[in-house]
């Protein structure tokens, strides 16, 4: 077709004549464009499309705009771009086995695109479709998606998809997207994956305004993920909140989230020894985001399967300006990997406020601040305020120590945070720092650490509980009336007033109130963080109608609290959202700070009644609150004196037990006592040690101090004890000591103060396990070794191989394995024999020097008898101490079926999963097995020698993995002996230590579990505790009642101030030079007190 030239600028005509020719040409062009427009099908503004594959009149041939002629599938959408006011309606009760892709839906703020269910019945479902993704929406802007069910399982019970709903942003500048009322489940990578894929600057934003509301996720690997997968073209050399790419997702609102059992449909972690699929890292993962609000949500049993990288209910990395408020975080499980916490500050977090939440029974801890990503990281301006913490991170199964309510982990940077106004009942600790972490930049104030969780009521945690003290009310002209339960909405409602688990909605003329009724008299503390849904609300807290606290709160919320409020039984505390105001997110907590009356037995003071010192006096200011007596300390220390005329028979007890939290610089104390009507004297006194306030280790928590007094009998601990005096030593500044209790005690467990070795032994390095007991005159059973061979050297760290075999004679006295080494590995080579269920029957090792570079047979001596000749056993070769690039061990093999009775398998995850068989099931390794009936004499404690004791301490001298053994046959009754105290130093700055034990029915010490990350020890007979770095002595109090295997009769203890197996962190050339001051076992109980007669006279 010849081109039509409307105007040729080269034509020799005047401008006027040109204009005359141009006007009719333009008219023709307009006419042509109109004709073309009429020839195309018209798309009406705000069009509604229907999809219903159950309708007999459905077809993909129509335009889908008639509900009586809906589309049958999503295929017609490929030719349509949803625009302003468009609606895509999907029939309820339908199910779609097709991958759905919706490209570039672009509405406006006033006319958004709506994608939702219609009709009656269940949400439309999106089920297995033969691809990895159920639904993808790209570059949505001003779009709302709601009422969908996304996810499916396979016949094997695994997730059918990797991704349920994927939201991809490949353009910048998108805005205002809402996802609500979704059920997303059974996805192997992420239930909902929101990501940026475009190249951008660090200040750019892909989506501004994204709301996730009333979404339920379960059985996913991740529940919901925000992630940047695009390239930031101008990363900053030095990271800070201002120059990090933390604005890619802006103005994020997450509310009404219900995440539970996000376990990726994987087996119980105790039966899984390596990550399957993507594992279950986090239920809610936030990255590269700012201006975030997370509220009114429940995360229960999140991150519920074995995962390489650690697990958390909520993960935050590269985020700023975040409010996490009025949520419930509970039951993050033991998945036998790092973290296992409710909230993880992973990296680059700033201005994150965690407030008004309830944290309970999270295995690894409540909140952790990590500092493990090097110096170019930050964690600053963060805060944890007005939350409730109950039983978090108090169990310490090897190798993962719990973190208590709040933990700072690692020393790449020093995070700062404000920790204030929280309520906690924590058996272990409120605040900890380990892996060389520190809380030196934490501001810690006005937190209540309670002695029982029975005092605590939190409205969201107790919602509709049968024993709840909460009720739901509206104001009327005559007072307050109860709201009635509304099963349809899950609220309590009357007219326009409603109260849900998390929110109070007042009416136009009626206020809404959460009401807590006091079950008894006492003093209470109140903690809360109200947030207005819009505008401002003037909320208040009243007691029987009298206001005790009030605030005008906006959409960012505010801390609202009250302390030392006196109530009587039947008093009503109301949390009021006023009439005519907006709905308010509000989950207040009320806690008694003491008992109504003391139930202490003679010889104990628990300070459980507010303001009742129980007769104790001091030369410094003291107060009693929250179940402890606080005494202020100055540079000269402080003195506490018991009531006089105790009249306690000295023979009733042998020690005084102090349970205290030291928030001062004191490091020592002195217990004085007076007897038989005499005055106090320096002769009747015993010195004791106190851990000074720690910024590393147990930063905020109570520990027991046991002061032996019976040994002071020559100085007067006899007859009648009239009075006690506790002198707290000099301090390096002002502070306070909180004393939870004072008890007369009579511990029956063993105690070692190391004036001599006292039967303890040490092996400087047990990293090379014994090779076993040599047989006498062994006879060969299997000879699969006398041949030349192929070879491969790739065994180190988590890489291992296994050879299956049969024990025809029922015995295995000796095992020879051909091995060689490359690259000079420093760690030993291990051989393990296991049964057909992969349960270890024998574990032995040889040092690196036993293996040559050219290759040779190494021998171990399992001494196994009673083996089943028909069972398929295995021997495994591995080297858990040799890190990657640290040298390799290798094996000899061939693939010609030389040993058809067995096969070779390999593992890349610490023997967690065996893969194979290799070599098309014809591979075998070079090995020989032997039987024997007689053996060399069994050595006693092979490799151990008596410890060196000097100045009342064990003087340490060890290598990478020292082990200290107590005498055998201790006969400790685990049911009555709860605590083990170890006072030791850590000049080598090791990270953790382990206490292991044997029992009368389990005479061997436990061994590390297979797999990666390392699981809990095989039979759980041990506890891990983080070490405080430095040469100072620290008293570690280990609560063995938290260890399930601490039962029966305990026969022997082993202390390892070291790293075990593939927990390895430091160099194998490291040494141990610490010392141990004492070890003792304590029942933690008050001694039965015998009153003296007659009572002693009053003292001074």
HUCORJO-V282249 format. One record per residue. N is the residue number from 1. PHI is phi as a letter, one per 30 degrees, with the letter a starting at -180 (999 if undefined). PSI is psi in degrees with one decimal (NA if undefined). BURIAL is # if it has 9 or more other ideal C-beta (glycine too) atoms within 8 Angstrom, else .. Layout:
# HUCORJO-V282249
N;PHI;PSI;BURIAL
N;PHI;PSI;BURIAL
This chain:
# HUCORJO-V282249
1;999;133.5;.
2;d;143.0;.
3;d;147.6;.
4;c;117.2;.
5;c;110.5;.
6;d;-36.7;.
7;a;121.8;#
8;c;109.6;.
9;d;-14.9;.
10;d;-4.6;.
11;d;137.4;.
12;d;67.8;.
13;b;160.0;.
14;d;159.5;.
15;e;-35.6;.
16;d;-44.0;.
17;d;-33.1;.
18;d;-46.8;#
19;e;-37.6;.
20;d;-36.1;.
21;d;-31.0;#
22;d;-33.7;#
23;d;-50.9;.
24;d;-30.0;.
25;d;-42.1;#
26;d;-39.3;#
27;d;-42.5;.
28;d;-38.8;.
29;d;-43.4;#
30;d;-41.9;.
31;d;-41.3;.
32;d;-42.3;.
33;d;-34.9;.
34;d;-42.2;.
35;d;-39.9;.
36;d;-38.0;.
37;d;-41.4;.
38;d;-21.9;.
39;d;-11.2;.
40;c;148.5;.
41;d;136.6;.
42;d;145.1;.
43;c;110.9;.
44;d;145.6;.
45;d;137.4;.
46;i;45.0;#
47;d;145.0;#
48;c;129.9;#
49;c;143.4;#
50;c;140.4;#
51;b;125.4;#
52;a;97.5;#
53;d;2.5;#
54;c;-12.7;.
55;d;131.9;#
56;d;-15.0;.
57;c;10.7;.
58;d;147.0;#
59;a;146.2;.
60;d;2.0;#
61;d;-21.9;.
62;d;-171.7;#
63;c;-3.0;.
64;i;10.6;#
65;c;-4.3;.
66;c;120.4;#
67;d;-19.6;.
68;d;-7.2;.
69;b;62.9;#
70;d;165.1;#
71;d;156.9;#
72;c;-23.3;#
73;b;-174.8;#
74;c;1.9;#
75;e;-40.9;.
76;d;-18.0;#
77;d;-20.2;#
78;d;-21.8;.
79;c;11.0;.
80;b;135.2;.
81;c;112.9;.
82;d;131.2;#
83;b;-167.5;#
84;e;127.5;#
85;i;-4.6;#
86;d;147.1;#
87;b;133.0;#
88;c;109.8;#
89;c;130.2;#
90;c;126.6;#
91;d;136.4;#
92;d;151.5;#
93;i;-5.6;#
94;d;165.6;#
95;b;134.0;.
96;b;119.0;#
97;c;53.9;.
98;b;148.6;.
99;d;128.9;#
100;c;126.6;#
101;b;122.0;#
102;c;110.4;#
103;c;131.1;.
104;h;47.8;.
105;d;120.9;#
106;b;100.4;#
107;c;-165.1;#
108;b;170.2;.
109;d;-36.6;.
110;d;-21.2;.
111;b;74.1;#
112;d;160.5;#
113;d;133.9;#
114;c;126.7;#
115;b;114.6;#
116;a;173.2;#
117;d;155.4;#
118;b;163.7;.
119;i;-159.8;.
120;c;154.5;.
121;j;-163.5;.
122;d;158.0;.
123;e;148.5;#
124;d;137.2;#
125;c;147.4;#
126;b;110.9;#
127;c;179.6;#
128;e;130.0;.
129;b;10.6;#
130;i;1.0;.
131;c;-178.9;.
132;c;-3.4;.
133;b;137.1;#
134;d;-50.4;#
135;b;137.6;#
136;b;129.8;#
137;b;123.3;#
138;c;136.2;#
139;h;49.7;#
140;d;145.6;#
141;b;128.9;#
142;h;60.7;#
143;b;141.3;#
144;b;129.7;#
145;b;127.2;#
146;a;160.3;#
147;i;54.9;#
148;b;154.6;#
149;c;111.4;#
150;b;116.1;#
151;k;157.4;#
152;a;164.3;#
153;c;157.4;#
154;d;176.3;#
155;d;-25.8;.
156;d;-0.7;.
157;i;9.0;.
158;c;164.8;#
159;d;138.9;#
160;d;-23.4;#
161;c;155.8;#
162;d;-43.1;#
163;b;133.4;#
164;d;-71.7;#
165;c;118.7;#
166;c;129.1;#
167;c;108.2;#
168;c;130.6;#
169;c;111.9;#
170;c;5.0;.
171;b;160.8;.
172;c;165.4;#
173;i;15.4;.
174;d;160.0;#
175;a;154.6;#
176;h;72.8;#
177;c;135.2;#
178;b;129.6;#
179;b;123.6;#
180;b;154.3;#
181;h;50.9;.
182;c;147.4;#
183;c;112.2;#
184;b;122.1;#
185;a;157.4;#
186;h;54.7;#
187;b;135.0;#
188;d;-13.6;#
189;b;-56.5;#
190;a;135.3;#
191;d;-47.2;#
192;b;120.1;#
193;b;109.4;#
194;c;117.2;#
195;b;152.5;#
196;c;136.5;#
197;b;-4.0;.
198;d;156.6;#
199;d;138.6;.
200;a;166.9;#
201;d;161.4;.
202;d;-17.6;#
203;c;0.9;.
204;d;159.1;#
205;b;127.6;#
206;d;-39.3;#
207;b;125.9;#
208;c;104.2;#
209;j;91.8;#
210;b;127.8;#
211;c;130.0;#
212;c;116.2;#
213;b;131.3;#
214;h;53.5;#
215;c;133.1;#
216;c;129.5;#
217;b;143.2;#
218;a;150.6;#
219;h;32.6;#
220;c;164.6;#
221;d;-62.1;#
222;c;142.9;#
223;d;-61.0;#
224;b;134.8;#
225;b;132.2;#
226;c;123.2;#
227;b;142.2;#
228;c;116.9;#
229;c;13.0;.
230;c;172.7;#
231;c;128.1;.
232;d;116.7;#
233;d;-15.2;.
234;b;57.3;.
235;d;146.9;.
236;d;146.3;#
237;d;-35.4;.
238;b;119.5;.
239;d;141.7;#
240;a;164.8;.
241;e;-28.3;#
242;d;-24.9;.
243;c;20.6;.
244;c;150.3;#
245;d;69.9;#
246;c;24.1;#
247;b;15.8;#
248;d;-38.8;#
249;c;116.8;#
250;b;151.9;#
251;h;67.4;.
252;c;126.3;#
253;c;122.1;#
254;b;117.6;#
255;b;150.6;#
256;i;22.9;#
257;d;136.0;#
258;b;95.9;#
259;c;126.5;#
260;b;142.9;#
261;h;42.9;.
262;d;88.8;#
263;b;7.4;#
264;h;21.7;#
265;h;31.2;#
266;c;159.1;#
267;d;169.0;.
268;e;132.9;.
269;e;-27.5;#
270;d;-14.6;.
271;c;8.9;.
272;b;131.7;#
273;c;10.5;#
274;a;160.6;#
275;d;136.2;#
276;c;135.2;#
277;h;-131.3;#
278;d;5.4;#
279;i;-150.8;#
280;b;65.6;#
281;d;-49.2;#
282;a;146.3;#
283;d;-34.6;#
284;b;117.4;#
285;b;120.8;#
286;c;122.7;#
287;b;147.6;#
288;h;44.8;#
289;b;156.9;#
290;b;163.1;#
291;h;66.5;.
292;c;138.7;#
293;b;123.5;#
294;c;119.4;#
295;b;163.2;#
296;h;37.8;#
297;b;158.7;#
298;b;125.1;#
299;c;107.3;#
300;b;118.7;#
301;i;34.8;#
302;d;161.3;#
303;h;61.0;#
304;c;26.8;#
305;b;165.6;#
306;e;130.8;#
307;b;137.1;#
308;d;-40.7;.
309;c;-1.5;.
310;j;163.6;#
311;b;149.9;#
312;a;149.4;#
313;d;-45.9;#
314;b;123.4;#
315;c;135.7;#
316;b;126.5;#
317;b;128.2;#
318;h;59.7;#
319;b;155.9;#
320;b;154.2;#
321;h;67.4;.
322;b;138.3;#
323;b;119.8;#
324;c;103.0;#
325;b;143.0;#
326;h;48.8;#
327;b;167.5;#
328;c;119.1;#
329;c;109.0;#
330;b;151.1;#
331;i;31.0;.
332;d;120.9;#
333;d;171.3;#
334;d;104.9;#
335;c;11.4;#
336;h;48.0;#
337;a;176.1;#
338;d;163.4;#
339;i;-93.4;#
340;h;43.3;#
341;c;169.3;#
342;d;-50.2;#
343;b;131.4;#
344;c;111.0;#
345;d;92.0;#
346;d;-52.4;#
347;a;149.9;#
348;h;60.5;#
349;c;140.6;#
350;b;144.4;#
351;h;48.3;#
352;c;118.5;#
353;c;123.9;#
354;c;112.3;#
355;b;142.8;#
356;i;15.7;#
357;c;167.2;#
358;b;121.1;#
359;c;123.6;#
360;b;137.8;#
361;h;37.6;.
362;d;118.7;#
363;e;-49.8;#
364;d;-21.8;#
365;k;175.8;#
366;d;-71.1;#
367;b;137.5;#
368;b;141.8;#
369;c;110.4;#
370;d;146.8;#
371;b;61.5;#
372;c;8.5;.
373;c;25.6;#
374;i;-178.9;.
375;d;-23.7;.
376;d;60.6;.
377;b;170.4;#
378;a;153.2;#
379;a;98.7;#
380;b;149.6;#
381;i;17.6;.
382;c;164.4;#
383;a;149.2;#
384;b;112.3;#
385;b;140.7;#
386;h;36.0;#
387;c;170.0;#
388;c;130.0;#
389;b;129.6;#
390;b;118.4;#
391;h;52.3;#
392;c;136.6;#
393;h;44.0;#
394;c;-2.4;#
395;c;138.3;#
396;b;54.7;#
397;d;134.9;#
398;e;133.0;#
399;c;17.1;#
400;c;106.0;#
401;d;142.7;#
402;d;161.0;#
403;c;3.0;#
404;i;-155.2;#
405;d;-48.2;#
406;b;134.8;#
407;b;144.7;#
408;c;124.4;#
409;b;124.0;#
410;j;163.2;#
411;b;26.1;#
412;d;-36.9;#
413;b;176.2;#
414;c;100.7;.
415;d;153.7;#
416;b;148.1;#
417;a;156.6;#
418;c;123.4;#
419;c;102.8;#
420;b;148.0;#
421;i;23.4;#
422;c;158.4;#
423;c;133.7;#
424;b;139.3;#
425;b;106.5;#
426;b;114.3;#
427;d;-28.0;.
428;c;-65.9;#
429;a;153.8;#
430;d;-41.6;#
431;b;128.8;#
432;b;162.8;#
433;b;125.6;#
434;b;-179.5;#
435;h;45.5;#
436;i;18.7;#
437;d;171.2;#
438;a;147.3;#
439;c;27.2;#
440;d;-22.1;.
441;c;13.4;.
442;d;135.7;#
443;c;114.8;.
444;c;119.5;#
445;a;145.2;.
446;h;38.3;.
447;c;138.7;#
448;c;113.3;#
449;c;110.1;#
450;c;160.6;#
451;c;-5.9;#
452;a;146.5;.
453;d;-6.1;.
454;d;-19.3;.
455;d;-14.4;#
456;c;133.8;#
457;b;124.2;#
458;b;128.8;#
459;d;-41.5;#
460;d;-38.5;#
461;d;-33.5;#
462;c;4.5;#
463;e;121.3;#
464;i;18.6;.
465;d;144.9;.
466;d;-29.3;.
467;c;14.0;.
468;d;144.3;#
469;c;6.3;#
470;c;145.6;#
471;b;173.7;.
472;b;123.3;#
473;b;161.4;#
474;b;152.4;#
475;d;145.1;#
476;b;176.6;.
477;d;-26.6;.
478;c;2.4;.
479;k;-136.8;.
480;c;137.4;#
481;b;155.4;.
482;d;141.8;.
483;d;147.9;#
484;c;146.2;.
485;d;139.4;.
486;b;101.1;#
487;d;-27.9;.
488;d;-33.5;.
489;c;-7.7;.
490;i;25.4;.
491;b;176.3;#
492;c;129.8;#
493;b;149.1;#
494;a;112.1;#
495;i;-126.9;.
496;c;13.1;.
497;c;131.5;#
498;b;146.5;#
499;b;125.7;#
500;c;-170.9;#
501;d;-31.3;#
502;b;-12.0;#
503;b;143.1;#
504;c;125.5;#
505;c;105.5;#
506;d;163.5;#
507;c;179.1;#
508;d;-34.0;.
509;b;6.8;.
510;b;134.1;#
511;d;157.5;#
512;c;141.5;#
513;b;132.5;#
514;d;131.2;#
515;b;128.9;#
516;c;126.4;#
517;c;124.6;#
518;d;126.0;#
519;d;-13.6;.
520;a;177.6;.
521;d;159.2;.
522;l;-172.8;#
523;c;143.9;#
524;b;157.5;#
525;c;145.5;#
526;b;133.3;#
527;b;135.0;#
528;a;166.4;#
529;b;80.1;#
530;d;143.9;#
531;b;125.1;#
532;d;136.6;#
533;d;-32.7;#
534;a;158.4;.
535;h;-138.1;.
536;b;142.0;#
537;b;133.7;#
538;c;83.7;#
539;d;160.9;#
540;b;159.5;#
541;b;128.5;#
542;b;153.6;#
543;b;112.5;#
544;h;38.3;.
545;i;-9.7;.
546;c;124.5;.
547;d;131.8;.
548;c;-15.2;#
549;a;148.5;#
550;a;157.8;.
551;a;149.6;#
552;c;113.6;.
553;c;145.7;#
554;c;-162.0;#
555;d;-8.4;#
556;c;-16.4;.
557;i;174.7;#
558;a;150.1;#
559;d;131.1;#
560;b;118.9;#
561;b;167.2;#
562;a;144.8;#
563;b;158.0;.
564;h;44.6;#
565;c;124.2;#
566;d;129.3;.
567;b;156.7;#
568;c;160.0;.
569;e;130.9;.
570;j;-11.7;.
571;d;147.8;#
572;c;122.4;#
573;c;122.7;#
574;c;142.7;#
575;c;108.1;#
576;c;124.9;#
577;c;118.5;#
578;d;154.6;#
579;e;144.1;#
580;i;-4.6;.
581;c;178.1;#
582;d;167.4;#
583;d;149.4;#
584;b;125.0;#
585;d;125.2;#
586;a;119.8;#
587;b;71.1;#
588;d;156.5;#
589;b;137.9;#
590;b;133.0;#
591;b;132.7;#
592;d;149.1;#
593;c;17.0;#
594;l;171.7;#
595;d;164.5;#
596;d;-41.8;.
597;b;155.9;.
598;d;139.9;#
599;c;22.1;.
600;d;140.7;#
601;d;166.0;.
602;e;138.5;.
603;i;12.1;#
604;b;147.9;#
605;b;115.1;#
606;c;-4.5;#
607;h;42.9;#
608;d;-4.1;#
609;c;125.3;#
610;e;136.1;#
611;i;7.9;.
612;c;106.0;#
613;d;-0.9;#
614;h;37.2;#
615;i;-4.6;.
616;d;140.8;#
617;b;167.0;.
618;a;157.2;#
619;d;0.8;.
620;b;169.1;#
621;d;135.8;.
622;b;155.7;#
623;a;154.5;.
624;c;125.0;#
625;a;141.4;#
626;i;22.2;#
627;j;13.3;#
628;b;154.7;#
629;c;122.8;#
630;c;129.1;#
631;c;129.3;#
632;d;139.5;#
633;c;139.0;#
634;c;-168.2;#
635;d;-26.3;.
636;d;2.8;.
637;i;-154.3;#
638;a;159.6;#
639;b;135.2;#
640;c;135.8;#
641;b;132.1;#
642;d;170.8;#
643;d;153.0;.
644;d;176.9;.
645;h;44.0;#
646;d;-39.7;#
647;i;43.4;#
648;c;131.1;#
649;d;123.6;#
650;e;-34.0;#
651;d;-11.1;.
652;d;-23.1;#
653;b;159.9;#
654;b;0.8;#
655;a;161.0;#
656;c;128.6;#
657;c;125.9;#
658;c;127.9;#
659;c;117.1;#
660;b;161.4;#
661;b;120.8;#
662;c;109.8;#
663;c;34.4;#
664;b;-175.5;#
665;c;6.0;#
666;d;150.9;#
667;b;3.6;.
668;a;164.9;#
669;a;176.5;#
670;b;125.3;#
671;c;120.0;#
672;c;152.5;#
673;b;151.7;#
674;b;148.4;#
675;b;153.8;#
676;h;38.3;.
677;i;5.4;.
678;d;169.6;.
679;d;167.2;.
680;d;144.8;#
681;b;156.6;#
682;d;-21.4;.
683;d;-27.4;.
684;c;76.6;#
685;a;151.6;#
686;b;129.3;#
687;d;152.2;.
688;b;162.1;#
689;c;149.9;#
690;b;132.4;#
691;d;122.3;#
692;d;164.1;#
693;e;129.1;#
694;c;135.3;#
695;c;-8.9;.
696;b;129.2;#
697;j;-134.4;#
698;d;89.8;#
699;d;-38.2;#
700;b;100.4;#
701;a;162.8;#
702;c;141.1;#
703;b;155.0;#
704;c;136.0;#
705;c;122.3;#
706;c;118.5;#
707;c;105.9;#
708;d;133.5;#
709;b;-22.6;#
710;d;-34.1;#
711;d;-9.5;.
712;c;16.9;#
713;e;-37.4;.
714;d;-22.5;.
715;c;10.9;.
716;k;2.9;#
717;d;80.3;#
718;a;166.1;.
719;i;-131.2;.
720;c;127.0;#
721;d;118.3;#
722;c;-34.9;#
723;a;152.1;#
724;c;152.6;#
725;b;130.1;#
726;c;115.7;#
727;c;117.1;#
728;c;130.4;#
729;d;-178.1;#
730;d;152.1;.
731;b;154.9;#
732;c;50.6;.
733;k;173.7;.
734;d;157.2;.
735;l;-158.4;#
736;a;156.9;#
737;c;128.0;#
738;c;119.7;#
739;c;113.1;#
740;d;-38.3;#
741;a;156.8;#
742;b;130.8;#
743;b;139.4;#
744;d;131.3;#
745;b;157.8;#
746;b;67.0;#
747;d;135.1;#
748;c;-6.0;.
749;d;164.4;#
750;d;153.7;.
751;b;138.0;#
752;b;120.7;#
753;c;0.3;.
754;h;45.0;#
755;d;-19.4;.
756;b;-170.3;.
757;d;-21.4;#
758;h;32.2;#
759;i;0.7;.
760;d;147.2;#
761;b;160.5;#
762;b;140.7;#
763;c;119.3;#
764;d;-26.1;.
765;a;111.5;#
766;c;19.4;#
767;d;-27.8;#
768;c;104.7;.
769;d;159.6;#
770;d;143.3;.
771;d;-6.9;#
772;j;-173.1;#
773;c;122.2;.
774;d;138.9;.
775;d;157.2;#
776;c;128.2;.
777;h;57.9;.
778;d;148.7;#
779;c;135.2;.
780;d;137.4;.
781;c;-55.1;#
782;c;127.7;#
783;c;94.4;.
784;c;40.5;#
785;b;-11.7;#
786;c;65.5;.
787;a;154.6;.
788;d;161.2;.
789;a;158.4;#
790;d;162.0;.
791;b;156.2;#
792;b;137.6;.
793;c;98.7;#
794;b;19.8;.
795;c;113.9;#
796;a;157.0;#
797;h;-103.8;#
798;c;-1.3;#
799;c;132.3;#
800;b;166.4;#
801;b;158.6;#
802;b;140.0;#
803;b;122.1;#
804;d;150.3;#
805;a;168.9;#
806;c;145.6;#
807;c;86.9;#
808;d;-32.6;.
809;c;-4.4;.
810;i;4.3;#
811;b;155.9;#
812;b;94.2;#
813;d;-33.7;#
814;b;144.8;#
815;b;122.3;#
816;c;132.8;#
817;b;131.4;#
818;d;127.4;#
819;b;160.9;#
820;b;174.4;#
821;b;154.3;#
822;b;148.1;.
823;i;13.5;.
824;h;61.4;.
825;d;138.9;#
826;d;-22.1;#
827;c;164.0;#
828;d;164.9;#
829;c;126.1;#
830;c;145.5;#
831;b;127.2;#
832;b;142.1;#
833;c;132.2;#
834;b;157.0;#
835;d;-174.1;.
836;d;-16.2;.
837;c;11.2;.
838;i;26.9;#
839;d;130.4;.
840;d;130.3;#
841;c;-26.2;#
842;a;142.1;#
843;b;124.0;#
844;b;171.3;#
845;a;161.1;#
846;b;150.0;#
847;d;163.4;.
848;e;-31.0;#
849;d;-18.9;.
850;d;-9.9;.
851;c;131.4;#
852;c;164.7;.
853;d;-27.6;.
854;d;-19.0;.
855;j;139.9;#
856;a;165.9;#
857;d;134.9;#
858;c;152.5;#
859;b;138.2;#
860;b;163.6;#
861;b;83.6;#
862;d;-29.5;#
863;h;48.7;#
864;c;134.6;#
865;b;167.1;.
866;i;21.7;.
867;d;149.1;#
868;d;116.7;.
869;e;-20.0;#
870;c;-7.0;.
871;d;147.9;#
872;c;105.7;.
873;c;175.5;#
874;b;148.9;#
875;c;143.0;#
876;b;139.8;#
877;c;125.9;#
878;a;168.9;#
879;b;82.0;#
880;d;-14.8;#
881;c;-10.3;#
882;c;109.0;#
883;d;159.6;.
884;e;141.4;.
885;i;12.8;.
886;c;21.1;#
887;j;160.6;#
888;b;155.3;#
889;c;155.3;#
890;b;168.2;#
891;b;161.3;#
892;c;144.3;#
893;a;166.5;#
894;b;168.5;#
895;c;38.2;#
896;c;14.5;.
897;i;34.7;.
898;d;-31.1;.
899;b;86.0;#
900;d;-13.4;.
901;d;-11.8;.
902;b;172.8;#
903;b;169.2;#
904;c;135.5;#
905;b;162.1;#
906;b;158.9;#
907;b;143.0;#
908;c;8.8;.
909;b;47.3;#
910;i;33.7;#
911;i;19.4;#
912;d;-43.5;#
913;b;127.2;.
914;c;128.3;#
915;c;145.6;.
916;k;-159.2;.
917;d;154.5;#
918;d;165.0;#
919;i;39.0;#
920;h;38.6;.
921;i;21.1;.
922;c;-0.5;.
923;d;142.8;#
924;b;152.6;#
925;c;161.7;#
926;d;119.8;#
927;a;164.0;#
928;b;144.1;#
929;b;153.5;#
930;b;153.8;#
931;c;159.9;#
932;a;159.9;#
933;c;-17.6;.
934;b;149.3;.
935;b;160.7;#
936;d;161.7;.
937;d;141.1;.
938;d;118.8;.
939;d;150.8;.
940;c;119.9;.
941;h;55.4;.
942;e;131.9;.
943;i;-3.5;.
944;c;150.6;#
945;b;158.4;.
946;e;141.4;.
947;d;159.2;#
948;c;123.0;.
949;c;134.3;#
950;a;134.6;.
951;h;36.6;.
952;i;24.1;.
953;b;151.5;#
954;d;128.6;#
955;c;115.1;#
956;d;142.3;#
957;a;96.2;.
958;b;175.4;#
959;c;-140.6;#
960;d;-47.7;#
961;b;75.4;#
962;d;156.7;#
963;b;134.5;#
964;c;128.1;#
965;c;133.4;#
966;d;170.5;#
967;e;154.7;#
968;d;167.0;.
969;i;38.3;.
970;d;-34.5;#
971;i;38.0;.
972;d;128.8;#
973;d;106.0;.
974;d;-28.2;#
975;d;-26.4;.
976;c;-16.8;.
977;c;108.0;#
978;c;-36.1;#
979;c;143.6;#
980;c;125.8;#
981;c;131.6;#
982;b;120.4;#
983;c;116.6;#
984;b;163.3;#
985;c;166.9;#
986;b;61.6;#
987;d;-18.5;.
988;d;1.1;#
989;h;42.8;.
990;d;156.7;#
991;d;-42.6;#
992;b;164.7;#
993;b;164.5;#
994;b;140.9;#
995;c;118.9;#
996;c;162.0;#
997;b;152.1;#
998;c;163.0;#
999;b;166.5;#
1000;d;-30.0;.
1001;c;6.9;.
1002;b;79.3;.
1003;d;-7.1;.
1004;c;149.3;.
1005;d;149.0;#
1006;d;162.2;#
1007;b;155.7;.
1008;d;146.4;#
1009;d;154.8;#
1010;d;171.0;#
1011;j;172.1;#
1012;b;133.2;#
1013;e;159.0;#
1014;e;132.5;#
1015;d;179.7;#
1016;d;151.4;#
1017;e;153.2;#
1018;e;-49.5;.
1019;c;8.3;.
1020;i;26.5;#
1021;c;65.3;#
1022;l;167.4;#
1023;b;144.0;#
1024;c;144.3;#
1025;b;135.8;#
1026;d;142.1;#
1027;c;143.9;#
1028;d;126.2;#
1029;d;151.3;.
1030;j;168.5;#
1031;d;-7.2;.
1032;d;152.0;.
1033;d;136.2;#
1034;b;134.8;#
1035;c;115.8;#
1036;c;125.4;#
1037;c;114.0;#
1038;c;118.2;#
1039;d;96.9;#
1040;d;-12.2;#
1041;d;-16.5;.
1042;d;-6.9;#
1043;c;113.4;#
1044;e;-30.3;.
1045;d;-5.6;.
1046;d;77.8;#
1047;b;167.5;.
1048;i;-142.7;.
1049;c;120.8;#
1050;d;124.8;#
1051;c;-30.5;#
1052;a;149.4;#
1053;c;148.8;#
1054;b;129.8;#
1055;c;127.5;#
1056;b;101.0;#
1057;d;65.3;#
1058;a;-169.7;#
1059;c;142.5;#
1060;c;132.5;#
1061;h;-129.7;#
1062;d;22.0;#
1063;d;4.1;#
1064;e;133.5;#
1065;b;-38.9;.
1066;c;-179.7;.
1067;d;143.9;.
1068;d;-11.8;#
1069;d;-1.0;.
1070;d;156.6;#
1071;b;163.4;.
1072;c;125.9;#
1073;b;24.1;.
1074;d;179.2;#
1075;b;158.9;#
1076;b;124.0;#
1077;d;-43.5;#
1078;a;160.6;#
1079;b;129.8;#
1080;a;161.0;#
1081;c;136.0;#
1082;b;140.9;#
1083;d;-19.1;#
1084;i;14.5;.
1085;c;158.2;.
1086;d;136.7;#
1087;d;143.3;#
1088;d;121.6;.
1089;c;134.0;#
1090;c;117.0;.
1091;d;140.2;#
1092;d;153.5;#
1093;b;132.4;.
1094;d;167.1;.
1095;d;148.2;#
1096;d;157.9;#
1097;d;158.7;.
1098;e;145.7;.
1099;c;-167.7;#
1100;d;NA;.
